[in-house]
Amino acid sequence: MVKMLSIVIPVYRNAESIPDLIAALSVVADQASHEFEYVTEVVFVVDGSPDNSYALLARALPDAPFAAQLLLHSRNFGSFAAIRTGLQAARGEYFGVIAADLQEPPELVLRFLGKLHSGECDVVVGCRENRQDPWFARNASNLFWKLYKKFIIHEIPEKGVDVFGCNRVFRDHLLQLGEANSSLVGLIFWLGFKRGEVLYERRMRQHGKSAWTLKKKINYLLDSVFSFTDLPIRLLTLFGLIGVLVAVLLGVAVILAKMFGNIPVPGYAATVLTVIFFGGLNSLGLGIVGAYAWRAYENTKQRPLAVVMKAQDFGHR
């Protein structure tokens, strides 16, 4: 029986890196065959990319030295949805998920395969030891993941996770989690199973410009927090209790001052400041509760997380 490794790659604005990506994957496929006796298929999911990534892949894949599938989303649904689409279509016994920009070395998949094939774990995550990114991006990312580890998911690596590999059982359970506006990394750790880690250094981007915009980063942060913890609501409750306590103390102080004749005229400034403070606190609370309510509403719609507009299968090599 032919054993297969499936590599899932979401593609969005990656036209410039495609030639180097296919060359790197060719080497990975050859090594997987010789070292593990696994046939390799690569599932490319073009997530509504506005450049010519799909056309370039459609021309190159028929001559590639590995089996491939090429899927095209009808629009941009996001990398999480693209990864889900790729995992659903993949036919392998083991799976590796990497990015198309080559910042995570494709040979990581072979290290994933080694750990999965040995049976020591069901899922392997790539843990960044270092990242060759601009200073601000690097430190902002490190701060986010440190806080996320401390307050949300304690098992997550300090510098975060971008790539992973898993066996078929883990893949099937991951695909059963059909919630929208969630975090793939959070779901991986929520599922449990036997987990392994592989250390690597994130490379400097060589081609094109990252599509990971500030808006997407903020959405990712909100999804990662609201989908896995009630911490914001608990903090809001704490602030509310503190606010009520402060209001009571101020009220007592005002009553005493009034009784002793120290306030001949009610203070306009104090009234305004109090109203502004509690009005802002109330607005913050409504925003946090509304974020949770919106996510719950989105999941009741039961819409597909992505729509595949076109699919091509380039067969086994």
N, C-alpha and C positions, 0 to 999 in steps of 0.2 A: 504494500500500500504506500502510495506517494505521500510523504510528509511535507506539509507546506507552511511557510512563514508568510504572513500577510503584513505588509507595511502600509499604513494609512497616512496620507499626506493631504491636509487641507491646503488649497491654493487660492491666494488672493493677492493680486498685484505682484506676482513673482515671475513675470516673463523673463527678466534679465538673468535670473538664477537657474532657469530650467536646463540649459545645456550642462552646466556644472553639476546640477542635481542628478540628472540622468546618468552622467559619468560616474558619480559617487555611488549611486544605487547599483550600477553594473558591477562595481567592485564588491559591494556588500552581498549581492546575489551570488557572485562567484565564491566568495568566502563561506557563505552559508551552505552552499552545495558541497564544498570540499571539507569543511570542518565539522558540519553537523549532518550532512546528507539531506538537507532540506531544500525543496524547490521554493523559490521566492516569487510572490506576486505583489505588485504595488498598486494600491487603490488611490488614484488621484481624484480628489473632489474639488472641482473648481467652483468656489462659492460666489457665483455671480460676479466674478472679477471683471472690471471694466477694460482691462488691457487684453492683449492677444494670447494670454496664457493657455486658453483652451485650444486655440488653433495650433500653437506651437507643440503642445502635447499630442494632439491628434496626428500631426505629421511625424513626430519622432517615435512614438510608442510602437508602431508596427515593426520597426527595425531594432527595438531595444532587446537586449539579451535576457529579458525576464518577462514573465507573464504580467499583464497589467489590465486594470479596469480604469476607465475614464468617465467620471460622472460630472454632470453640470447642473448646478442649482439654478432655479428660475430667477433668483435674485440673491442678494447677500443676506444670509441668515445668521452669520457669525461662525467662528471657528469651532465652537462646541457642537453646533448643529452639523457642521461639515464632518467632524470626527465621528459623530453618531452615524451619519449616512455611510461613511467609509467602513465603519465596523459592521454595520448591518449587511453590507455587500460582500465583505471579505469572507474568504472560504478556508482560511488557514486553521491550523491547530493552535498556533501561537500568533500573537499580534503585537506590532510595534507602532507607536504613533510618534511621528516627528514633524517638524516644521519644514516648509519648502525653502526657507531663506538661508539654510545651511549654517545658521548660528549654533545650532545643536548638531554635532558631528553625526552623520548618518551611521557610522560604524558603532554607535551606541546600541543600535538594534541587535547587533551580534552579541554584545555583552548582556542585553536583556534575554536573548534566546538562550545563552549559556545557563543563566540562572533558572529560567523557566523549564528548560529541557531537563535539568538535573532534578527537578521536583522540589527544590528547597523553598519555592514560593509560588504564589498564584498571580501576583502582580509585582512589577518592578518599576520603581520611579527613578527618574534621573535627577540627581541632586547637584545643583551648581556649587562647585567649590569657589569659583571666581567667574566674573563676567567682564568681557572686554567691551564695555559700553561707556558712554559719556558719564562723567562724574555724577551729575544730578540724577540721571535716570537710574544709575547703579545704586546710589544711596537711598533714593526714594523707594525703590523696589525692596531693598534690604530692610528698610524701616517698616514697610507694609507687612512683609512676611514675618518679621519678628513680633509685631503686634498681633498678627493673625494667629501665630503659634501660641502666644501667651494667653489670648482671650477667647479664641474661637475653637481651633482644632490643635490640641497640644502635640499630636504625633507628627505634624507636618514639619519638614525640614526648615531650618531657619532662613534659608535663602530661596525657598520656594521650589515649585515643580512646574516644568513646562512639557516634559515628554514622559512617556511611560510605555510599558509592555505588559501583556497579560495573557493568560491561557483562555481557552474557550469558555470554561465555566464562569470565570470572572466576567468575560465579555458579555455573556448572555444575561447575567444579573445586572450589569451596568445598563444594558439596553432596556431592561424592564423599568428603569427609573425614567419615566417620560415627562418629568416636570420641566416647565419652561422657566426662563430667567433664573437659572441656577449656575453653580460652578462645577465644572468637570473635575477639577482637582479636589474640591470638597467632597464630591460624591465618591471618588476613589477611596478616600480615607474613611468616609462614612460606612462604606460597604464592609470594611474589615478584611477578612481572608489573611492568608500568610503573605506578608509584604517584604520585599527586599529593596535595596537601594544600590544605585551605581553612581559614583562620583565622576564629574566631568567639568571641564572649563568651557563656558559659553564663549563663542568666538565673536570677533568684530564682524558686523554686517559688511559684506563685500559688494552686494548688488542692490540697487534701487533704494527706496525709502520705506521705512516701516509704516504699515497701515494701522499700527497700534496707536491711535490718536488719544488725546486727553479725554475726550468724551467716552471712548470705549474703555479706557482705564477706570474712569469713574463708575461706569455701569458695571464693570467687572467687580470693582470693590463693593458696590452695593449688593450685587447678587451674591457675592461670596459671604457677606455678613448676614444679610436678611434671610438667606436660605438655610443657615445652619446654626443660628443662635437667636435667643430673645434678649441678648445683652442690651441693645438700644432701648427696649421697653423697660428693662429693669433699671437702667440708668435714668430714664425719664421718670420712673416712679420715685427713684432716690432724689432726683432734683426737685420733684414735686413736693416730697416730704420736707426737704430742706427749705423750699420756698414757703410752705405752710408754717413751718417752725419760725422762720425769720419774720413772717407776717404777724404771727401771734406775739412774738417778742416786741416788734415795732408797735403793735396795737397796745400792748400793756404799757410801753414807754409813753406813747401818745396820751393814753388815758391818765396816767400818773401826772404827766406834764400839764394836762388840762386841769386836773384837780388842784394842782398847786399854782395855777394861774400863770404858767410859763408860756401858754399858747393863747394869746388874746384873739388872734385871727387864724383860721385854719390855713395850713401851709399849702400853697398851690404847687410848689416844686415837688414836695414829698408825694403829693397825690399823683401828679403826672408820672414821676419816676416809678411809683408802685404799679400804676396801670400799665406802663410800658413793659416793666419787668415781667409781670404775670401774663400780659398779652403775648409777649414773645415766647414765654415758656409754653403757653397754650398752643401757639402756632407750631412750635417745634414738636410738641406731642402729637398734634393732628397729622403733621407730615410723616412722622415715624410710623404711627398706626396706619396711615393711609398707604404707605409703602408696603407694609405687610398685607393689607387688604387687597391692594392691586395685584400683588403676586398670587394670592389665593384665587382671585377672580380669573386671572389669566390661565391658571391650571384647570379651572372648571370648564373652559371652552373646549378642551380636548382636540385642539387643532394639531396637525402634524408639525413637528419642529422644523422641518425643511421639506421642500418639494424638488424632486429630481426631474429636470426637464428633458435630459438626454443622457443615455448611457451607452458606452461602447466597451466591448470585451475583446482584448487582443490575444486571448488564449494562453495556453501553456507553452513554455519553451523547453 
